Amino acid sequence: MKKKLSCFILLFSILTYTVSAQSTNPKKDIFPKGTTVYENIPYANDTLKKHLLDIYLPPVKKLSYPLIVWIHGGAWMVNDKYADMGYMTNTVKLFMDNGYAVASIDYRYSTTAPFPAQIQDCNQAIEFLYENAPQYNIDDSRIALIGFSSGGHLASLLGLSNNNHVKAFYPKGKEPKFKINLVLDFYGPSDFSTLKGNDDKTSRNPVTLLLGASVPDRPDLARKASPITYIDKNDPPFLIVHGEKDESVNPEQSVLLSDKLKKAGVKNELIIVPGAPHYGVMFDGEFIRKRVLDFLDEYMK
């Protein structure tokens, strides 16, 4: 049991390209030549390092671009807005080559502020992008989310709760004006009550640290933080991608999310990647990129 818990904590907490917060962009070189980059934009009218975002505009200049908001993984307590790009280089290029802008956002760690601080930050960042869309040539009517692991959880939670009027998810309870067209969820938890390892009540457990309490002790809080809680027929389409051999977030999490979306009549597709672990270059493969582009073109153009 201890070995399983250790694997859960270790695998959930790391990503291939973990980078510390830096003043310079360590991933700029993976974007095509001619990409316009706006770096370290404060989105919350404060000086917090975790309230910054970057915007990448494609080399081919247009009056406005549909926007993909990139939400990094890292167990809600490590990594930054540059994470996950390192093993998704072809996907990043795909976005740029097909005229999609990307905004990568930071959010507060669970070690600094427990839930719902993270979803508040995501909502605030996207509302900033929506309100300032003309300044950055962004089409505010076409916004998609992509998230990885804990970022996948946040992308799903945001996309599904966007029409549920959950005031606790917004800074000062002020609801945003933006709408989400599409969610790309890469191996994110969808239901904390069925997430393997959730019976660990120690402070080492990423979910316990996020919620400020263990799932068994606070099932009400676990339900509030679980994306499946907010599913209804008016939710945006989902493309869900998960590794068959994921030892950190059990693949059943994505199967459950897909099943619940289907029952609600929400368009979605689930891809279980044979032999794939919790993260890595297998998720940057050609078949997945094709399905990502198909979804984007169908719901964003």
VOPAGU-2260 file (C-alpha; in pm, 1 decimal, decimal comma):
REM VOPAGU-2260
SITE   aa  ch    i         X         Y         Z
SITE  MET   A    0       0,0       0,0       0,0
SITE  LYS   A    1     280,0     242,2      87,5
SITE  LYS   A    2     450,9     168,5    -243,8
SITE  LYS   A    3     130,2     244,4    -436,1
SITE  LEU   A    4      78,7     569,3    -250,2
SITE  SER   A    5     438,6     672,8    -310,7
SITE  CYS   A    6     397,6     608,8    -684,2
SITE  PHE   A    7      72,6     804,3    -685,1
SITE  ILE   A    8     229,1    1104,3    -518,8
SITE  LEU   A    9     549,7    1094,4    -721,8
SITE  LEU   A   10     391,6    1043,0   -1063,8
SITE  PHE   A   11     113,1    1291,3   -1001,3
SITE  SER   A   12     355,9    1557,7    -888,5
SITE  ILE   A   13     607,9    1558,6   -1172,9
SITE  LEU   A   14     612,7    1622,1   -1544,2
SITE  THR   A   15     886,5    1563,2   -1799,0
SITE  TYR   A   16     974,2    1927,6   -1837,7
SITE  THR   A   17     939,5    2075,9   -1492,6
SITE  VAL   A   18    1086,1    2425,5   -1494,0
SITE  SER   A   19    1118,9    2682,0   -1221,9
SITE  ALA   A   20     968,0    3025,9   -1258,4
SITE  GLN   A   21    1195,0    3233,5   -1476,6
SITE  SER   A   22    1202,8    3587,1   -1605,9
SITE  THR   A   23    1289,5    3457,7   -1954,3
SITE  ASN   A   24    1083,1    3216,9   -2159,8
SITE  PRO   A   25    1253,9    2873,8   -2182,3
SITE  LYS   A   26    1006,8    2744,0   -2442,9
SITE  LYS   A   27    1007,1    3030,3   -2691,2
SITE  ASP   A   28    1227,0    2837,2   -2933,2
SITE  ILE   A   29     968,5    2561,2   -2986,2
SITE  PHE   A   30     732,0    2810,5   -3151,5
SITE  PRO   A   31     766,3    2877,8   -3527,4
SITE  LYS   A   32     978,9    3167,1   -3646,0
SITE  GLY   A   33     771,6    3481,5   -3667,9
SITE  THR   A   34     550,7    3399,4   -3367,6
SITE  THR   A   35     455,3    3712,9   -3174,8
SITE  VAL   A   36     503,5    3665,6   -2800,2
SITE  TYR   A   37     367,1    3879,1   -2517,8
SITE  GLU   A   38     529,8    3766,2   -2193,5
SITE  ASN   A   39     447,9    3784,9   -1823,8
SITE  ILE   A   40     126,4    3982,4   -1855,6
SITE  PRO   A   41     -35,5    4042,4   -1514,1
SITE  TYR   A   42    -399,4    3935,2   -1529,4
SITE  ALA   A   43    -521,6    4001,6   -1174,8
SITE  ASN   A   44    -414,4    4362,3   -1115,8
SITE  ASP   A   45    -160,1    4257,5    -853,2
SITE  THR   A   46     207,1    4162,3    -832,1
SITE  LEU   A   47     176,7    3789,7    -761,8
SITE  LYS   A   48     418,3    3582,4    -969,2
SITE  LYS   A   49     145,9    3320,9   -1020,1
SITE  HIS   A   50     -90,5    3578,7   -1170,0
SITE  LEU   A   51      92,1    3606,6   -1502,2
SITE  LEU   A   52      21,8    3476,1   -1850,7
SITE  ASP   A   53     191,8    3460,2   -2191,0
SITE  ILE   A   54      27,7    3504,0   -2532,2
SITE  TYR   A   55     159,0    3351,3   -2855,1
SITE  LEU   A   56      20,0    3472,9   -3189,2
SITE  PRO   A   57      81,0    3274,6   -3511,4
SITE  PRO   A   58     333,8    3400,7   -3768,0
SITE  VAL   A   59      61,8    3452,9   -4031,1
SITE  LYS   A   60     -90,5    3785,5   -3936,2
SITE  LYS   A   61    -468,9    3820,5   -3908,6
SITE  LEU   A   62    -708,8    4070,6   -3757,8
SITE  SER   A   63    -807,7    3815,0   -3493,4
SITE  TYR   A   64    -725,9    3460,4   -3390,2
SITE  PRO   A   65    -928,8    3192,0   -3213,9
SITE  LEU   A   66    -769,9    3129,9   -2873,7
SITE  ILE   A   67    -650,5    2815,8   -2698,2
SITE  VAL   A   68    -582,7    2861,5   -2326,1
SITE  TRP   A   69    -302,5    2632,7   -2203,0
SITE  ILE   A   70    -336,4    2515,1   -1838,9
SITE  HIS   A   71     -29,3    2333,7   -1709,0
SITE  GLY   A   72     -14,0    2025,9   -1490,3
SITE  GLY   A   73     187,8    1951,8   -1178,6
SITE  ALA   A   74     -45,9    1823,3    -904,0
SITE  TRP   A   75    -164,7    2181,5    -842,6
SITE  MET   A   76     161,9    2250,5    -660,6
SITE  VAL   A   77     455,8    2247,9    -906,8
SITE  ASN   A   78     541,8    2364,8   -1261,5
SITE  ASP   A   79     445,1    2681,2   -1444,1
SITE  LYS   A   80     303,9    2821,4   -1766,8
SITE  TYR   A   81     592,4    2671,1   -1968,3
SITE  ALA   A   82     526,7    2314,4   -1851,3
SITE  ASP   A   83     396,4    2038,2   -2081,8
SITE  MET   A   84     505,6    2230,1   -2392,7
SITE  GLY   A   85     837,8    2046,0   -2397,7
SITE  TYR   A   86     685,1    1708,6   -2484,2
SITE  MET   A   87     398,7    1856,2   -2692,6
SITE  THR   A   88     614,1    2041,6   -2945,1
SITE  ASN   A   89     430,9    1912,3   -3252,7
SITE  THR   A   90      95,7    2004,7   -3100,3
SITE  VAL   A   91     221,2    2356,0   -3027,2
SITE  LYS   A   92     336,7    2385,0   -3388,6
SITE  LEU   A   93      -1,0    2251,8   -3504,6
SITE  PHE   A   94    -180,0    2534,6   -3324,6
SITE  MET   A   95      46,1    2800,2   -3471,0
SITE  ASP   A   96      42,5    2656,3   -3823,9
SITE  ASN   A   97    -337,9    2646,6   -3826,4
SITE  GLY   A   98    -394,0    3000,3   -3705,7
SITE  TYR   A   99    -472,1    2943,8   -3337,8
SITE  ALA   A  100    -336,5    3178,6   -3073,2
SITE  VAL   A  101    -220,0    3025,6   -2745,1
SITE  ALA   A  102    -233,1    3184,9   -2399,7
SITE  SER   A  103     -47,1    2994,3   -2128,4
SITE  ILE   A  104    -149,0    3085,3   -1775,0
SITE  ASP   A  105      -8,0    3050,2   -1426,5
SITE  TYR   A  106    -221,9    2994,6   -1117,7
SITE  ARG   A  107    -157,6    2977,2    -744,5
SITE  TYR   A  108     -20,9    2654,0    -600,1
SITE  SER   A  109    -220,0    2454,4    -348,8
SITE  THR   A  110      76,1    2500,5    -112,7
SITE  THR   A  111      -0,2    2873,0    -113,7
SITE  ALA   A  112    -378,6    2877,8    -137,4
SITE  PRO   A  113    -619,8    2582,1    -125,4
SITE  PHE   A  114    -908,6    2522,5    -361,4
SITE  PRO   A  115   -1094,9    2710,9    -508,3
SITE  ALA   A  116    -804,0    2954,8    -556,6
SITE  GLN   A  117    -682,1    2765,3    -864,7
SITE  ILE   A  118   -1013,1    2774,2   -1052,0
SITE  GLN   A  119   -1063,0    3136,9    -950,4
SITE  ASP   A  120    -727,5    3219,9   -1108,8
SITE  CYS   A  121    -812,7    3033,1   -1429,4
SITE  ASN   A  122   -1143,9    3214,7   -1457,6
SITE  GLN   A  123    -978,9    3549,0   -1389,0
SITE  ALA   A  124    -705,1    3488,1   -1646,7
SITE  ILE   A  125    -954,1    3399,5   -1918,4
SITE  GLU   A  126   -1177,7    3692,1   -1830,9
SITE  PHE   A  127    -872,8    3918,1   -1868,1
SITE  LEU   A  128    -808,1    3770,4   -2211,7
SITE  TYR   A  129   -1173,2    3817,5   -2303,8
SITE  GLU   A  130   -1183,4    4178,1   -2186,3
SITE  ASN   A  131    -855,2    4264,1   -2359,8
SITE  ALA   A  132    -910,0    4057,7   -2673,5
SITE  PRO   A  133    -886,1    4349,1   -2922,9
SITE  GLN   A  134    -546,1    4454,5   -2784,9
SITE  TYR   A  135    -400,9    4110,9   -2859,1
SITE  ASN   A  136    -594,2    4033,1   -3180,3
SITE  ILE   A  137    -794,8    3760,1   -3006,8
SITE  ASP   A  138   -1143,0    3656,1   -3115,1
SITE  ASP   A  139   -1334,4    3661,9   -2786,4
SITE  SER   A  140   -1612,9    3444,9   -2930,6
SITE  ARG   A  141   -1380,8    3149,1   -2994,2
SITE  ILE   A  142   -1207,0    3024,6   -2679,9
SITE  ALA   A  143   -1090,8    2666,8   -2618,3
SITE  LEU   A  144    -912,4    2513,6   -2319,6
SITE  ILE   A  145    -633,3    2257,5   -2312,1
SITE  GLY   A  146    -510,6    2115,0   -1982,9
SITE  PHE   A  147    -274,2    1841,7   -1866,6
SITE  SER   A  148    -318,7    1630,7   -1551,4
SITE  SER   A  149    -413,0    1879,3   -1277,0
SITE  GLY   A  150    -442,5    2132,9   -1559,9
SITE  GLY   A  151    -680,9    1891,9   -1731,4
SITE  HIS   A  152    -885,2    1887,9   -1412,5
SITE  LEU   A  153    -896,5    2268,2   -1408,2
SITE  ALA   A  154    -981,7    2290,6   -1778,9
SITE  SER   A  155   -1266,0    2040,3   -1735,6
SITE  LEU   A  156   -1391,3    2204,0   -1418,2
SITE  LEU   A  157   -1389,7    2547,3   -1578,7
SITE  GLY   A  158   -1552,9    2428,7   -1900,4
SITE  LEU   A  159   -1828,8    2239,2   -1720,1
SITE  SER   A  160   -1900,2    2497,5   -1449,0
SITE  ASN   A  161   -1897,4    2794,3   -1686,8
SITE  ASN   A  162   -2277,4    2789,8   -1710,1
SITE  ASN   A  163   -2349,6    2682,9   -1351,5
SITE  HIS   A  164   -2307,2    3018,4   -1176,6
SITE  VAL   A  165   -2075,8    2890,9    -901,3
SITE  LYS   A  166   -1982,8    3218,6    -735,5
SITE  ALA   A  167   -1706,5    3059,8    -526,6
SITE  PHE   A  168   -1517,8    2991,2    -850,7
SITE  TYR   A  169   -1488,2    3361,0    -938,0
SITE  PRO   A  170   -1279,7    3630,5    -766,9
SITE  LYS   A  171   -1512,7    3835,7    -546,3
SITE  GLY   A  172   -1800,6    3624,7    -675,8
SITE  LYS   A  173   -1816,5    3820,2   -1001,9
SITE  GLU   A  174   -1920,3    3593,6   -1287,4
SITE  PRO   A  175   -1719,2    3615,2   -1610,8
SITE  LYS   A  176   -1866,0    3705,2   -1948,4
SITE  PHE   A  177   -1668,0    3461,4   -2162,7
SITE  LYS   A  178   -1796,4    3129,1   -2294,4
SITE  ILE   A  179   -1595,2    2816,6   -2369,8
SITE  ASN   A  180   -1627,5    2654,4   -2713,0
SITE  LEU   A  181   -1426,8    2338,4   -2652,9
SITE  VAL   A  182   -1223,2    2152,4   -2389,4
SITE  LEU   A  183    -916,1    1938,2   -2464,1
SITE  ASP   A  184    -862,2    1732,5   -2148,1
SITE  PHE   A  185    -538,3    1535,7   -2122,5
SITE  TYR   A  186    -550,4    1281,2   -1836,5
SITE  GLY   A  187    -715,6    1507,9   -1581,2
SITE  PRO   A  188    -903,7    1380,6   -1274,2
SITE  SER   A  189   -1280,5    1412,3   -1309,1
SITE  ASP   A  190   -1416,1    1265,5    -984,4
SITE  PHE   A  191   -1212,7    1285,5    -664,6
SITE  SER   A  192   -1435,6    1031,4    -490,5
SITE  THR   A  193   -1319,0     757,4    -730,3
SITE  LEU   A  194    -960,8     873,6    -786,5
SITE  LYS   A  195    -718,1     603,1    -679,0
SITE  GLY   A  196    -508,9     705,3    -380,0
SITE  ASN   A  197    -771,9     941,5    -240,5
SITE  ASP   A  198    -785,6     746,8      86,6
SITE  ASP   A  199    -442,5     882,2     181,2
SITE  LYS   A  200    -513,5    1147,2     444,0
SITE  THR   A  201    -155,8    1267,0     478,4
SITE  SER   A  202     -40,1    1610,2     370,1
SITE  ARG   A  203     169,5    1442,1      99,0
SITE  ASN   A  204    -143,1    1359,4     -98,5
SITE  PRO   A  205    -189,7    1619,9    -376,2
SITE  VAL   A  206    -570,0    1606,1    -352,7
SITE  THR   A  207    -566,2    1644,5      25,7
SITE  LEU   A  208    -330,5    1938,9     -11,6
SITE  LEU   A  209    -550,9    2093,0    -280,3
SITE  LEU   A  210    -874,0    2061,8     -82,2
SITE  GLY   A  211    -726,2    2134,9     257,7
SITE  ALA   A  212    -882,8    1808,2     378,6
SITE  SER   A  213    -890,8    1444,9     272,1
SITE  VAL   A  214   -1163,5    1316,2      42,8
SITE  PRO   A  215   -1303,0    1073,6     305,8
SITE  ASP   A  216   -1319,0    1355,2     562,3
SITE  ARG   A  217   -1475,4    1611,7     325,5
SITE  PRO   A  218   -1675,9    1434,4      54,2
SITE  ASP   A  219   -1878,0    1752,9       7,9
SITE  LEU   A  220   -1565,2    1950,9     -80,5
SITE  ALA   A  221   -1440,7    1670,7    -306,6
SITE  ARG   A  222   -1771,0    1680,1    -493,0
SITE  LYS   A  223   -1754,1    2059,2    -529,6
SITE  ALA   A  224   -1406,6    2031,2    -683,9
SITE  SER   A  225   -1495,1    1742,1    -919,5
SITE  PRO   A  226   -1573,7    1833,5   -1281,7
SITE  ILE   A  227   -1845,6    1567,2   -1321,2
SITE  THR   A  228   -2055,8    1752,5   -1063,4
SITE  TYR   A  229   -2134,8    2024,8   -1316,6
SITE  ILE   A  230   -2223,3    1825,8   -1627,5
SITE  ASP   A  231   -2538,1    1929,6   -1813,9
SITE  LYS   A  232   -2665,0    1928,4   -2170,8
SITE  ASN   A  233   -2540,0    2283,8   -2237,0
SITE  ASP   A  234   -2171,8    2204,3   -2180,8
SITE  PRO   A  235   -1907,1    2247,2   -2454,1
SITE  PRO   A  236   -1768,5    1951,5   -2652,8
SITE  PHE   A  237   -1480,8    1753,7   -2501,6
SITE  LEU   A  238   -1186,6    1566,9   -2649,9
SITE  ILE   A  239   -1048,5    1350,3   -2369,6
SITE  VAL   A  240    -707,6    1180,6   -2394,8
SITE  HIS   A  241    -567,7     936,8   -2137,6
SITE  GLY   A  242    -283,3     687,3   -2115,0
SITE  GLU   A  243    -372,2     321,0   -2078,4
SITE  LYS   A  244     -89,1     269,8   -1827,7
SITE  ASP   A  245    -138,6     587,9   -1627,9
SITE  GLU   A  246     -24,8     510,2   -1272,0
SITE  SER   A  247    -110,4     852,4   -1136,9
SITE  VAL   A  248    -461,6     933,2   -1259,1
SITE  ASN   A  249    -646,8     609,5   -1325,2
SITE  PRO   A  250    -788,2     597,0   -1682,0
SITE  GLU   A  251   -1132,0     521,3   -1538,9
SITE  GLN   A  252   -1146,6     890,6   -1453,2
SITE  SER   A  253   -1168,5     978,4   -1822,2
SITE  VAL   A  254   -1400,0     686,2   -1901,7
SITE  LEU   A  255   -1637,0     811,3   -1632,7
SITE  LEU   A  256   -1622,8    1168,3   -1762,5
SITE  SER   A  257   -1695,1    1055,3   -2118,2
SITE  ASP   A  258   -1985,7     836,1   -2007,6
SITE  LYS   A  259   -2141,2    1115,8   -1802,3
SITE  LEU   A  260   -2106,1    1360,6   -2091,7
SITE  LYS   A  261   -2270,4    1113,2   -2330,2
SITE  LYS   A  262   -2563,4    1061,4   -2094,8
SITE  ALA   A  263   -2611,7    1438,5   -2080,4
SITE  GLY   A  264   -2601,4    1461,8   -2458,9
SITE  VAL   A  265   -2268,7    1646,4   -2471,3
SITE  LYS   A  266   -2050,9    1580,2   -2775,4
SITE  ASN   A  267   -1726,1    1413,6   -2670,5
SITE  GLU   A  268   -1459,6    1169,3   -2781,0
SITE  LEU   A  269   -1235,2     959,1   -2558,9
SITE  ILE   A  270    -893,4     840,7   -2674,7
SITE  ILE   A  271    -716,6     583,2   -2456,8
SITE  VAL   A  272    -354,6     576,3   -2574,3
SITE  PRO   A  273    -225,2     214,9   -2571,3
SITE  GLY   A  274      71,9     166,9   -2340,1
SITE  ALA   A  275      97,9     537,1   -2254,6
SITE  PRO   A  276     192,2     653,4   -1901,6
SITE  HIS   A  277      79,0     969,1   -1724,3
SITE  TYR   A  278     248,8    1214,9   -1962,0
SITE  GLY   A  279     507,1    1230,9   -2238,5
SITE  VAL   A  280     568,5    1234,3   -2610,5
SITE  MET   A  281     314,1     960,6   -2682,2
SITE  PHE   A  282      45,3    1226,2   -2640,0
SITE  ASP   A  283     205,4    1434,3   -2915,0
SITE  GLY   A  284     151,3    1163,2   -3175,4
SITE  GLU   A  285       7,9    1217,8   -3522,1
SITE  PHE   A  286    -329,0    1048,3   -3460,9
SITE  ILE   A  287    -398,8    1255,2   -3150,8
SITE  ARG   A  288    -291,4    1575,3   -3324,5
SITE  LYS   A  289    -530,2    1498,6   -3610,3
SITE  ARG   A  290    -822,7    1450,6   -3373,7
SITE  VAL   A  291    -730,1    1768,6   -3185,6
SITE  LEU   A  292    -728,2    1965,6   -3510,5
SITE  ASP   A  293   -1055,3    1806,8   -3624,0
SITE  PHE   A  294   -1224,3    1914,1   -3301,3
SITE  LEU   A  295   -1080,6    2263,3   -3319,4
SITE  ASP   A  296   -1182,5    2310,4   -3680,2
SITE  GLU   A  297   -1534,0    2181,9   -3612,8
SITE  TYR   A  298   -1608,9    2395,3   -3307,3
SITE  MET   A  299   -1376,3    2693,3   -3341,5
SITE  LYS   A  300   -1393,0    2793,5   -3708,4
